[in-house]
Amino acid sequence: MENIVFDVISWVGLTICIGAFFIKDVFWLRLTTLIGCSLLFVYYSHIAIPQGVISNLLVLLINAYYLIRFAKARKAEQAARQTAPASLTAQAE
């Protein structure tokens, strides 16, 4: 039964990773790949395949890094939007 669970995890992870090739939005592409590689990382860790563990871990970390950068840029953009109207009204007075 345990092997079936891990086989399902691998198939779902593989399907998600392949499905990511059809996504055009960079945010959703990276998030989908992160999820798929996380599942494949779990699978390869379970069956002890070092190449699979390392490759999926690297792709997972790369996507996590860019998602964090994306979130920081989005937060900075929102902060700039909130301060821009305040500075415009201060100049108008």
Number of C-alpha atoms within 10 A of each C-alpha: 6 6 11 9 10 18 14 13 19 21 15 16 24 17 12 19 21 14 14 20 11 9 13 9 9 13 15 13 17 22 17 21 25 25 18 25 27 21 24 28 25 19 23 20 15 12 12 11 12 12 11 18 20 14 15 22 18 14 17 22 15 13 21 17 13 15 18 11 12 14 13 12 12 12 12 12 11 12 11 11 11 11 10 12 11 10 10 10 9 9 8 6 5
